[in-house]
Amino acid sequence: MIDSLEAQKVISRHRGNAIVVPTMSTNFEWPQVSTNPDLDVMFSGAMGKASSVGLGVALARTG
């Protein structure tokens, strides 16, 4: 099984201009691997809500 940090490294390599909404424990690891922190929406304290935040950000994003 791939560990969390290794999975995030793969996501970071392939993200392009995608917005990433890490939450909970990934908040601590994602800044180590992110190549585009301007498109990171760090979100903590609401387990299970990253998909809702991500959807809201995607709908609000222009272009």
Secondary structure by P-SEA (a helix, b strand, c coil): cccaaaaaaaaaaccccbbbbbccccccccccccccccccccccccccaaaaaaaaaaaaccc
